[in-house]
Amino acid sequence: MTGLFETTCGDGTPAAAPASYARPALPALAVVRLRFTAEPQRPLQWPAHAGALLRSVFGAALRQGACSTGLPSCGECPLLRSCSYPAIFETPPRPTQFAQRFSQVPNPYVIEAPPELAGLQPGEPLVFHMVLMGTGSQQQLPLVVSAWQRALRAGLGQARVAVRLLSVEAIGAQGHPQPAFDLSTHRAVGALPVLDLGTLVKAVATDLRGVVLQLESPLRLQRASQPLLPQQLTPRAFISHLLRRTSLILDLHLGIQPAPYDAPALLALADQLTDDRSQLHWRDLHRYSARQGQQLPQGGVLGRWVWHGPVAPLLPWLLLGQWLHVGKAATAGLGGYSVRRLEAGDAA
């Protein structure tokens, strides 16, 4: 049986890749995308990228619902390792399978803000998404939904416009929604769908000669604390950041050890790809940090990015990254993208 990393060409022959790629298939992953639909009670102005706003109000409401000590900092709390708030929103660093020690590690969620809106009127739907990773986070679904209800009721934006949550659905890997939570009984509805990467890979890998990445929210990759501009991006830089984030999430939140890939071999493969960056552009964004009392840059790269070459062994990680995002501020929805097979009609 062909494993997830033993991808084949369109004629069924093995794709060219080092033997180190032939690994057992990943199990179905406890990664789920939730769709929240709500409506404002008054006219609501929407910022250019609202991920930071949604993350801020969700975090405050989650802490209010979970914290039992009232201490000003989680780091001082004796319940740090057992409280739901840091487990979801501020994951404490701990040793991983890697030699490097991390002062910060990825949190098990991503908040995906809606596209830019001029604003919403009462009765118009506000739709946003949240990706939860790991069975622990998914078991906290009632707490997560309660936090969103509390945050939305308290109001969004400078005008603090109250918003009413209408529904919570789970979006499967194929994009089909199903009810996830009954707001009237405050109970989960059935089992949440898991992410079956194997099925996704098979749907894309046939006759694979390249991929098209559509960067849908600003991608901010940094080198020496400086963001990479469109013409500084390379497939290797993208894969390097993606593997680092994926590795830690698989380890910390999905219980998969060791990392199921050969990173040097995958990076060497990324070096063999050619890419077209002509349709990428920089988008400048800032967010206000109340903690630091200043505007912080959140700009990044948007647009269509075409990769040509032996991309098949990279495909599982590229597809998984559609849920996990990549780069700075991924939890607030930056670094979101979609990936599809390069078709004959696509421009070179």
Secondary structure, 3 states (H helix, E strand, C coil): CCCCCCCECCCCCECCCCHHHCCCCCCCECEEEEEEEEEECCCECCCCCCHHHHHHHHHHHHHHHHCCCCCCCHHHCCCCCCCHHHHHHCCCCCCCCCCCCCCCCCCCEEEECCCCCCCECCCCCEEEEEEEECHHHHHCHHHHHHHHHHHHHHCECCCCECEEEEEEEEECCCCCEEEEEECCCCEECCCCCCECHHHHHHHHHCCCCEEEEEEEEEECCEECCEECCHHHCCHHHHHHHHHHHHHHHHHHCCCCCCCCCCHHHHHHHHHCCEEEEEEEEEECCEEEECCCCEEEECCEEEEEEEEECCCHHHHHHHHHHHHHCCCCCHHHCCCCEEEEECCCCCCC
